[in-house]
Amino acid sequence: MLQLKRFIGPKGQVVLPKDIRNQLNLQTGTEVMFKIEENKIVIELAADPKQYVEEFCAIGKNMKPITMKGLKKIQEEQYEQR
């Protein structure tokens, strides 16, 4: 695991080391997310909305479409299990 120390500048900015930027192919304008987890700051690449939509749409590509009759049957089965 690569660990490097950096200081926070007067405007609250931190420069990501070049080695890390190169390893993760981070370019100027790359969007990142900041999270706090158990007293740690975690920086992650922000999700690409286009990629998210493409992956979401691909979920059902190999699935058989459901009819209203099939949906009603599933609903009845779920109701009977209660």
mmCIF file of the C-alpha atoms, coordinates in Angstrom:
data_MODEL
# 
_entry.id   MODEL 
# 
loop_
_atom_site.group_PDB 
_atom_site.id 
_atom_site.type_symbol 
_atom_site.label_atom_id 
_atom_site.label_alt_id 
_atom_site.label_comp_id 
_atom_site.label_asym_id 
_atom_site.label_entity_id 
_atom_site.label_seq_id 
_atom_site.pdbx_PDB_ins_code 
_atom_site.Cartn_x 
_atom_site.Cartn_y 
_atom_site.Cartn_z 
_atom_site.occupancy 
_atom_site.B_iso_or_equiv 
_atom_site.pdbx_formal_charge 
_atom_site.auth_seq_id 
_atom_site.auth_comp_id 
_atom_site.auth_asym_id 
_atom_site.auth_atom_id 
_atom_site.pdbx_PDB_model_num 
ATOM 1  C CA . MET A 1 1  ? 0.000   0.000   0.000   1.00 0.00 ? 1  MET A CA 1 
ATOM 2  C CA . LEU A 1 2  ? 1.338   3.379   -1.033  1.00 0.00 ? 2  LEU A CA 1 
ATOM 3  C CA . GLN A 1 3  ? 1.308   5.983   1.740   1.00 0.00 ? 3  GLN A CA 1 
ATOM 4  C CA . LEU A 1 4  ? 2.544   9.519   1.290   1.00 0.00 ? 4  LEU A CA 1 
ATOM 5  C CA . LYS A 1 5  ? 2.346   12.504  3.605   1.00 0.00 ? 5  LYS A CA 1 
ATOM 6  C CA . ARG A 1 6  ? 1.019   15.847  2.370   1.00 0.00 ? 6  ARG A CA 1 
ATOM 7  C CA . PHE A 1 7  ? 0.191   19.130  4.080   1.00 0.00 ? 7  PHE A CA 1 
ATOM 8  C CA . ILE A 1 8  ? -3.039  21.076  3.836   1.00 0.00 ? 8  ILE A CA 1 
ATOM 9  C CA . GLY A 1 9  ? -2.440  24.472  2.234   1.00 0.00 ? 9  GLY A CA 1 
ATOM 10 C CA . PRO A 1 10 ? -3.816  27.810  3.464   1.00 0.00 ? 10 PRO A CA 1 
ATOM 11 C CA . LYS A 1 11 ? -6.954  27.396  1.324   1.00 0.00 ? 11 LYS A CA 1 
ATOM 12 C CA . GLY A 1 12 ? -7.607  23.843  2.585   1.00 0.00 ? 12 GLY A CA 1 
ATOM 13 C CA . GLN A 1 13 ? -6.194  22.249  -0.546  1.00 0.00 ? 13 GLN A CA 1 
ATOM 14 C CA . VAL A 1 14 ? -4.159  19.057  -0.754  1.00 0.00 ? 14 VAL A CA 1 
ATOM 15 C CA . VAL A 1 15 ? -2.113  18.136  -3.830  1.00 0.00 ? 15 VAL A CA 1 
ATOM 16 C CA . LEU A 1 16 ? -2.365  14.474  -4.799  1.00 0.00 ? 16 LEU A CA 1 
ATOM 17 C CA . PRO A 1 17 ? 1.118   13.066  -5.406  1.00 0.00 ? 17 PRO A CA 1 
ATOM 18 C CA . LYS A 1 18 ? 2.038   12.537  -9.049  1.00 0.00 ? 18 LYS A CA 1 
ATOM 19 C CA . ASP A 1 19 ? 2.657   8.809   -8.461  1.00 0.00 ? 19 ASP A CA 1 
ATOM 20 C CA . ILE A 1 20 ? -0.935  8.385   -7.268  1.00 0.00 ? 20 ILE A CA 1 
ATOM 21 C CA . ARG A 1 21 ? -2.367  10.509  -10.099 1.00 0.00 ? 21 ARG A CA 1 
ATOM 22 C CA . ASN A 1 22 ? -0.448  8.459   -12.661 1.00 0.00 ? 22 ASN A CA 1 
ATOM 23 C CA . GLN A 1 23 ? -1.324  5.101   -11.092 1.00 0.00 ? 23 GLN A CA 1 
ATOM 24 C CA . LEU A 1 24 ? -5.054  5.941   -11.141 1.00 0.00 ? 24 LEU A CA 1 
ATOM 25 C CA . ASN A 1 25 ? -4.907  7.887   -14.421 1.00 0.00 ? 25 ASN A CA 1 
ATOM 26 C CA . LEU A 1 26 ? -6.307  11.017  -12.767 1.00 0.00 ? 26 LEU A CA 1 
ATOM 27 C CA . GLN A 1 27 ? -6.422  14.021  -15.064 1.00 0.00 ? 27 GLN A CA 1 
ATOM 28 C CA . THR A 1 28 ? -7.279  17.666  -14.489 1.00 0.00 ? 28 THR A CA 1 
ATOM 29 C CA . GLY A 1 29 ? -11.046 17.840  -14.086 1.00 0.00 ? 29 GLY A CA 1 
ATOM 30 C CA . THR A 1 30 ? -11.458 14.257  -12.851 1.00 0.00 ? 30 THR A CA 1 
ATOM 31 C CA . GLU A 1 31 ? -14.356 14.273  -10.393 1.00 0.00 ? 31 GLU A CA 1 
ATOM 32 C CA . VAL A 1 32 ? -13.796 12.697  -6.969  1.00 0.00 ? 32 VAL A CA 1 
ATOM 33 C CA . MET A 1 33 ? -15.943 12.100  -3.886  1.00 0.00 ? 33 MET A CA 1 
ATOM 34 C CA . PHE A 1 34 ? -14.852 12.694  -0.293  1.00 0.00 ? 34 PHE A CA 1 
ATOM 35 C CA . LYS A 1 35 ? -16.201 10.507  2.524   1.00 0.00 ? 35 LYS A CA 1 
ATOM 36 C CA . ILE A 1 36 ? -15.461 10.305  6.222   1.00 0.00 ? 36 ILE A CA 1 
ATOM 37 C CA . GLU A 1 37 ? -15.208 6.737   7.549   1.00 0.00 ? 37 GLU A CA 1 
ATOM 38 C CA . GLU A 1 38 ? -14.201 6.106   11.145  1.00 0.00 ? 38 GLU A CA 1 
ATOM 39 C CA . ASN A 1 39 ? -12.090 9.249   11.498  1.00 0.00 ? 39 ASN A CA 1 
ATOM 40 C CA . LYS A 1 40 ? -10.513 8.741   8.043   1.00 0.00 ? 40 LYS A CA 1 
ATOM 41 C CA . ILE A 1 41 ? -10.900 10.784  4.876   1.00 0.00 ? 41 ILE A CA 1 
ATOM 42 C CA . VAL A 1 42 ? -11.574 8.559   1.878   1.00 0.00 ? 42 VAL A CA 1 
ATOM 43 C CA . ILE A 1 43 ? -11.245 9.907   -1.665  1.00 0.00 ? 43 ILE A CA 1 
ATOM 44 C CA . GLU A 1 44 ? -12.954 7.901   -4.407  1.00 0.00 ? 44 GLU A CA 1 
ATOM 45 C CA . LEU A 1 45 ? -13.522 8.469   -8.081  1.00 0.00 ? 45 LEU A CA 1 
ATOM 46 C CA . ALA A 1 46 ? -17.007 9.872   -8.589  1.00 0.00 ? 46 ALA A CA 1 
ATOM 47 C CA . ALA A 1 47 ? -19.412 7.607   -10.427 1.00 0.00 ? 47 ALA A CA 1 
ATOM 48 C CA . ASP A 1 48 ? -19.770 8.392   -14.115 1.00 0.00 ? 48 ASP A CA 1 
ATOM 49 C CA . PRO A 1 49 ? -23.534 8.947   -14.659 1.00 0.00 ? 49 PRO A CA 1 
ATOM 50 C CA . LYS A 1 50 ? -23.387 7.643   -18.237 1.00 0.00 ? 50 LYS A CA 1 
ATOM 51 C CA . GLN A 1 51 ? -21.624 4.446   -17.146 1.00 0.00 ? 51 GLN A CA 1 
ATOM 52 C CA . TYR A 1 52 ? -24.129 4.017   -14.291 1.00 0.00 ? 52 TYR A CA 1 
ATOM 53 C CA . VAL A 1 53 ? -27.095 4.263   -16.681 1.00 0.00 ? 53 VAL A CA 1 
ATOM 54 C CA . GLU A 1 54 ? -25.478 1.849   -19.154 1.00 0.00 ? 54 GLU A CA 1 
ATOM 55 C CA . GLU A 1 55 ? -24.819 -0.711  -16.407 1.00 0.00 ? 55 GLU A CA 1 
ATOM 56 C CA . PHE A 1 56 ? -28.347 -0.281  -15.028 1.00 0.00 ? 56 PHE A CA 1 
ATOM 57 C CA . CYS A 1 57 ? -29.912 -0.769  -18.467 1.00 0.00 ? 57 CYS A CA 1 
ATOM 58 C CA . ALA A 1 58 ? -27.784 -3.859  -19.101 1.00 0.00 ? 58 ALA A CA 1 
ATOM 59 C CA . ILE A 1 59 ? -29.240 -5.623  -16.047 1.00 0.00 ? 59 ILE A CA 1 
ATOM 60 C CA . GLY A 1 60 ? -32.416 -6.663  -17.850 1.00 0.00 ? 60 GLY A CA 1 
ATOM 61 C CA . LYS A 1 61 ? -30.980 -7.442  -21.288 1.00 0.00 ? 61 LYS A CA 1 
ATOM 62 C CA . ASN A 1 62 ? -30.853 -11.201 -20.683 1.00 0.00 ? 62 ASN A CA 1 
ATOM 63 C CA . MET A 1 63 ? -34.131 -11.347 -18.799 1.00 0.00 ? 63 MET A CA 1 
ATOM 64 C CA . LYS A 1 64 ? -37.425 -12.488 -20.244 1.00 0.00 ? 64 LYS A CA 1 
ATOM 65 C CA . PRO A 1 65 ? -40.045 -9.699  -20.285 1.00 0.00 ? 65 PRO A CA 1 
ATOM 66 C CA . ILE A 1 66 ? -42.863 -10.131 -17.794 1.00 0.00 ? 66 ILE A CA 1 
ATOM 67 C CA . THR A 1 67 ? -46.527 -9.894  -18.715 1.00 0.00 ? 67 THR A CA 1 
ATOM 68 C CA . MET A 1 68 ? -49.314 -8.489  -16.567 1.00 0.00 ? 68 MET A CA 1 
ATOM 69 C CA . LYS A 1 69 ? -50.560 -12.058 -16.094 1.00 0.00 ? 69 LYS A CA 1 
ATOM 70 C CA . GLY A 1 70 ? -47.118 -13.144 -14.854 1.00 0.00 ? 70 GLY A CA 1 
ATOM 71 C CA . LEU A 1 71 ? -46.903 -10.127 -12.562 1.00 0.00 ? 71 LEU A CA 1 
ATOM 72 C CA . LYS A 1 72 ? -50.325 -10.922 -11.079 1.00 0.00 ? 72 LYS A CA 1 
ATOM 73 C CA . LYS A 1 73 ? -49.206 -14.530 -10.465 1.00 0.00 ? 73 LYS A CA 1 
ATOM 74 C CA . ILE A 1 74 ? -46.079 -13.356 -8.612  1.00 0.00 ? 74 ILE A CA 1 
ATOM 75 C CA . GLN A 1 75 ? -48.195 -10.974 -6.552  1.00 0.00 ? 75 GLN A CA 1 
ATOM 76 C CA . GLU A 1 76 ? -50.600 -13.766 -5.589  1.00 0.00 ? 76 GLU A CA 1 
ATOM 77 C CA . GLU A 1 77 ? -47.716 -16.086 -4.634  1.00 0.00 ? 77 GLU A CA 1 
ATOM 78 C CA . GLN A 1 78 ? -46.182 -13.392 -2.446  1.00 0.00 ? 78 GLN A CA 1 
ATOM 79 C CA . TYR A 1 79 ? -49.551 -12.735 -0.808  1.00 0.00 ? 79 TYR A CA 1 
ATOM 80 C CA . GLU A 1 80 ? -50.059 -16.453 -0.076  1.00 0.00 ? 80 GLU A CA 1 
ATOM 81 C CA . GLN A 1 81 ? -46.630 -16.694 1.587   1.00 0.00 ? 81 GLN A CA 1 
ATOM 82 C CA . ARG A 1 82 ? -47.648 -14.088 4.162   1.00 0.00 ? 82 ARG A CA 1 
# 
